[in-house]
Amino acid sequence: MVSPWRLWADRLTLLRAVLGVPVLLLLTSEQLGWAWLLLLLGALSDWADGWMARKADGGSSWGARLDPLADKLLISAPLIWLAAEQRLPLWAVWLLLARELLISGWRAGSSSGAPASWLGKWKTTLQFLSLFLMLWPTNWTPVPLTRSLHTLGWWLFWPGLVLALWSAFAYLSPRSTPHRH
């Protein structure tokens, strides 16, 4: 019998995988508050599905494969919007999305689904934090604070990009294997 924790972990992962489309639609219709809240729901589901999988003594191989892809789908939507709005350079978003496609293809060829490394987990955390700050709705706080949050998010994007490239190198390098949790 499959653990209910594992079933719920997989359901949360699936939910996160489909949240990217409504986030992008909300951003393009200038509903930043709702987009921000859906992104937060997605980030919380990432934490919760990992916790549930650990409660079930490990997630399913299906969940292990879908989890990083779900993160990529959710994070890609606001990145594309930020590039279209010229709030991030297109080349940087392209580089990050190319990295994500490369690692997704590499994972697809792995029999275990290639669980995330500690570098990959830190990269995802930093990306979510950066996006939360860059997407902070302008009507939630005074304008100077909002601008400061957007600027801080922009600056946090760059170490997230560096971690993304570093983790890709670590995943693909035959001489180094990233440490896994």
N, C-alpha and C positions, 0 to 999 in steps of 0.2 A: 504494500500500500504506500502511496506517495504521501509524504508529509504535507499537512495543510500549510505549514510555513513555506515550503518549497513552491506550492501552487500559488500562494499569494505573492511570493517573490517574483515568480514568472509573470503574473498578471500585472504587477507594478512596472516591471520592465517593459512589457508590451504597451502599457499606458504611456510611459515616457517616450517610447518610440513614435507614437502618433501625435504627441503634443507639439512637435515642431511645426506642423502645418497651421494649427490655430494660432500659435505664437506669431508666426510670420504674417498671417492674415490680420491679426490684431495690430501688429506694428505698422503694416502698410495702411491701415485705416486710422492710424494715429490714436489707437486705444492703448497707450503705453502702460497705463496702470494695470489693465487686465493682462496684457502680455507679460508684464513683470511678475504678476501673481501666478500665472501659468508656468513661467520659468521657475519660480520658487517651488511650486508644486512638483515640477519635474526633478529639481535638485533634491528635494526632500524624499521623493520616491526612489532616487538613486541610493541615498543613505538607507532608507527603510528596506529596500529589496536586498541589499547586502546584509543587513542585520538579520532579516528573515532567513536568508540562505544559510547564514552561519548557525542560526537556531535549528535548522534542518540538517546540520552536519554537512553542509555543502549544497550548493545549488545544482540545478540540472545542467547537463552539457549544453542544452538548448539555451538556457538562461545565461550561461557563461559566454556563449557566442552573441546573443542578442544584447546583453547588457552594454558592452562598449559601443555597439552600433547604435543603440538607443541614445546614449550620451551624445554621440556624433550628430545624430539627426536633430536632437533638441538644441544643441549648441550651434549647429550650422545655420539654422533659421535666423537668429538675431545677428550672427556674423555677416550673413549676406545682406541683411537690411542695413546694418551699420556701414558696410562698404557702399551700398547703393546711396545712402545718405551722405557719403563722403566723410564719415566720422572715423573711419579706419581706412588705411590705404588698401586698395584692391589687391595689390601684389601680396600683402601680408596675409589677407584672408585667403587668397588663392593658395599660397604656400601652406597655410594651416590645413585647408580642406584637402589639398593634394596629399599631405602627410596622413590625414585621416583615411583617405581612400587606400593609400599604400598599405597602411597597417591593417585596415579591414581585410584587404586581399590576402595579406600574409596570415592573418588569423583564420581566414576561411580554409586555408590549406593545412592548418594545425589540427591534429586529432583531438587535442584537449580544449580547443577554443582559445588557447593562449591567454590565460588570466592576466589581468592588468598588473604591471610592475608598480613599485612604489613611485617611480618617476611618473608613470601614467596616471596614477591616482592623484598625485600632487598637481599635475598638469590640468586635470579635469577640475579639481577644486579651484585652482587659480583662474581658470577660464570662467567658471560659474561666477566667482566673485567679481571678476572684471566686468562680465556682462551685467550683473546686478547693478553695479555702480554706473556703467555707461548708459544703462536703460532706465535709471531712476527717473520716475515721472516728474516733470517740471512743476506740476501743481501740488506736489506733496510737501515740498519744503520751500523756504525762501530762495529766490533766484541765486544769490551768491553761494549758498550751501549746495544747491543743485549743480551749479557749474563746477564747484570743487569736487563733488562726488563723480561727475562725468570725467573730469580731468584725472582723478585718481584711478578710475576704471581704465582709462586710456593708457596710463602708465603701467598698470598691472597687466595689461594685455601683452606687453613685450616680454616680460619674464615667462609668461605662460607660453608664448610662441617658442622661446628658447627651450623651455622644458619639453615642449612637444617634439621639437627637432632632436633634442638630446635623447628622449625616450625612444624615438623612432630608430635612431642609430643603435641604441642599446638593444632594442628588440631584434634588429636585423643583423647585428654584428655577430659573426660566428665565434669570436673570441670572448665576448662578454655576454653574460645572461643577467638581465635585471633581477634584483632581489624581489622575491614575491612574498606576500603575506598570506 
